[in-house]
Amino acid sequence: MRRRHTHRGDGINGGYELAERFTLNNQIISRQDYSYILTALNGLATATGDRGISDIYEKISPAADENQTGIILDFSVLQEGNSRFLPLLQTAVSERKAVRFRYTNSKNETRIHTVEPIAVIYRWYAWYLLAYSTEKEDYRTYKLLRMENLETTDLDFTREHGCPEKVLAEHDRNNTFTQTTVTVKCDPDYVMKTAEYLNGRVTKYLDDKKALMELSVVESEQLWIGTLLSLGDHVEIVSPEHIKQRVFECAEKIISLYRKP
C-alpha cells in the first residue's frame, strides 16, 4: 500500500481527503477470515430467521471462499417455542422502550412485569430476556417460554444500562445458582446416556462393570428429575439422601396417578 495517500486542504473548508490512486490493503481480512464470518452469520440466521442477517450474508459472500471452515452451524431448532418474540424485543432494545408481559416463574407464580429490555440471550438450551426491573431496581432474566401477551409500551428507559455483556456478567456474579453434586450408579449401557443427558462424569468403575458418576444439579429446577426417571432402573441415586427421597416421592406420585381406576 502506498504511504502517501492523503493530503490536507487549507482554508475554512480545509480537511483531509484520499489521494486519487489510493487503494485499501485487502490483506487486513483474508478470504478465509470472511469464510469464518459467513459461518457465524449463517448460524445466527438459522437461529433467528432474521432476513436482515441473510442480506448481510449475501453482501459479504463474494469476498469469501466457499465454506473452508469445516463447520456448519444449524441452530434452526432455536426458532421453536417463543422465539417469535425476538423481533419485538430487538426493536424495543434499539428504540429504548419498556415492554410488558405476563410471566409465570419456576414456583408457578404468575404476574404482570414491565421491564426495560437489555438483550436477548440463548443459554441453558433456551431463550432468555435480560432486562432491568424498575420495580425491583435490579437486572433480571426472564425465560421467553414463560412469557405471554408480550407488548411494547410507550415508556422510555429510565436510565443508561451500559454494555449488555458487562450487565450480564455482573448479574451472573450476583445470582449464582447453588448446585448440588449427586452420585449415581449406572449400568454399563447407560454411562454414555447419563453423560449426554445429565452431563455426568465417571468417577469410578466397579467390579460388576457398573460405574459411579457425579452430576451437578440445580435443586430448584425440575428437568433433571424427569431425565433421571426416564433412565428407569438403569441409573440409581447413591447420594445425597434428600435427593433420593425427592425422586422417590416423585416416582410414587406418578405410580399413584396411573393406578387410579
N, C-alpha and C positions, 0 to 999 in steps of 0.2 A: 504494500500500500504506500502511496506517495506521502511524504511527510508534510509538504506544504499544500494543504488542501483547503485552507480558509484564508480570507483576508478581511481586514477591517475597513469599514467605510467611515468617513469623517462627517462632521456636521451634526445638526439636530436630529437627523434621521439615520445617524451612523449606527453600526452594529456589525454582526458577523454574518458571512454568507459562504456557502460551499463553492469551491472552485469548480469551474465548468467540467473539468476532466476527473473529478473526484469519484472514486469507486469504493464501496463498502467491502471490507475484508470478510468474505463469505466463509472463512475458516473458523470464525468465532463459534459457530454452531455447525457441526457436520451433519451430513445426511443421516448418519447413524443416530445422532442426537435427536434429530427430528423424528426418527422412527420410534424412539422411546416416548417422545411427547405424544405421538399419534396413538400409541398403545394405551397410554394413560387416558387420553381423551376418549378413545373408543370405549374403554371400561366405564368412564363416567357417563357416557351417553347411554350405555345399556342399563346403567343403574337408575337414571333419572328420566330417560325418554325426552330430554330437553333438545328441541330441534336446533336451538342456538349453538349447542356444542357440536352437533353434526355439521353445521355451517362452517364452524372454525376448522373442523377436521378436513373439510373439502378444500379450504383455503391453504392449509399447510401441506396437505398430502403431496402436491407436485414437488416440494422441496425435499421429500424423504424417499429413501429406497423402499421397495416393497418390504413388508414387515421382516426385519432382520433380527428382532429381539428374541425370537424363540418363545415369546409369551403372548397368550391371548387371554384378555380379561373379559369374562362374560358375567356381569352382575345383574342380568335381567330378572333373576329371582327377587332382587331388591325392590322391584316395582309392585310386588304383592302387598296386600294389606292397605294401610292408609298412606302409601307413598303419593297418592293423588293430592295430598295436602302440600307437597313440596313446592309447586309453583306459587301458591298463595303465600306460603311462609317466606319464600325467597323474595317475593315482591314486597312484603311487609318489612323485611330487613332492609332492603335497598331504599324504601320510602320512609323508613324510620317511624312506622306506625305500629301501635299496640294491637294485639289480637285477643280474641275472646273465644273460649271453648268450654265444653262440658267435659270433665275429666273424672275417671274412676281410678283410684290408686290401688296399690297392691293389697291394701286392707279392705277393699271393696267399698270405700267411701267415695261418694260422688258429689261434686260441687262445681260451680262455675269459676273459671280462672280468667283474669285479664292480665296479660303479661307483655313485656317488651321483648320480642324475639331477637336473638343474637346470631344464632347459626343453627343449621340442621346438621345432625351428626348421625353417621351409621356406625354403631358399635354394639358388641354383645349380640350380634345377629338380629338387630332391629334398628329402626329409625327413631331418633330422639330429637326433641327441640331443646336447645339451650336458651334460656330466657331469664329476664330479670323480673322478679315479682315485686311490684311497688307496694303491695300489701305486706309482704314479709321483709321487704328491703334486703333481698338476697337473691343470688343466682340459683336457679333450679333447673333440673332436666325433667322433661315430660315425654313419655313414650307415645309415639304417634298412634299406635294401635289402641291406646286407651282414650283417645280424643274423639269427641263427637261435636257436631254443629260448630265447626271452626269458622270464624269470620274475622275480617279485618275491621278495625274500628277507626274513628276519626281522631283518636288520641295520639298526640305526638310523643316521642320519647321524652322522658323527664330528665335524662342525664346522658353523658357520653359513656359508652361502655368499653371502649378500647378494643384491642386485638382479640378476636374470638378465641384463638389458640391459648392465649395467656389467661383469659377468663375461664376457659375450660380446665386448664391446668390447676388454677387456684381453687376452682370448685371441687376438683377431684381430691386435692390435698385436704380440703376441709370436710369432705363427705366420703371417707373411705368406708367400704362395706366390710364388716367383720366376717372373715371366712373361717370355717371350721374344717379341720382335717378329719376325714373319715377313712378308716381302714376297712377294706373288704377282701374277701377270699373268693377267687374266681376259678371256674372250671377252665381248663386249658383252651377250649374253643371260644371262650368269651373274654380272653385277655385283650385281644385286639378291639373288640366292640366296646369294652369298658374304657380303653384308651381313647377311642374315637368319639364316643358319645358323652363321656364324663371327664375327659382329659386326665384319666388316671395314669399313674406311673407304677411300674413294678418295683417293689422293694425287696422281695424275696420269693424264690421258687421253693415249693415244699416237696417232700418226698413223694406225695401222691400226684405230682405233676401240676397241682393247682398253684396259684400264685397269690401272694399277698400284694395288694395295690393300695395306694393312697390317692384320695380325691380331695379337692378343696371345694366346699360348697358354701353358698350364702344361705343361711338358715331361713331368712325371711322370704326367699324365693320358693317356687313350687315345682318348676320344671324338672329339677334334678330328681325329685321324689318319683315323678311319673316315669322318668327314664330308668331309674333303679328297678321299679316294679316291672317295667316292660322286659327286663332281663330275667325275670322269673327266679327259679331256684338255682340258677347257674352263678349268681352273684350273692354272697352272704355278707351282711354287715357284721364286722367283728367289734368295732368300737367307733365312737363312744356310745355308752349305754342309752343316753337320751335320744340319740338319732335312731338307734334300733327300735326303741319304743314308739317313736313318732311314725316310722314306716310301718311298724306292726299295726298300730291303730288305724292308719290309713287303709291298709290291706283288709282289716276287719270290717271297716265301713263299706268297702267295695263288695266284699263277700256277702254282707248283710243285705245290701241293696239288691243283689241278684238272687237271693234266697227268698225274697218276698213272693207270696203267692200271686 
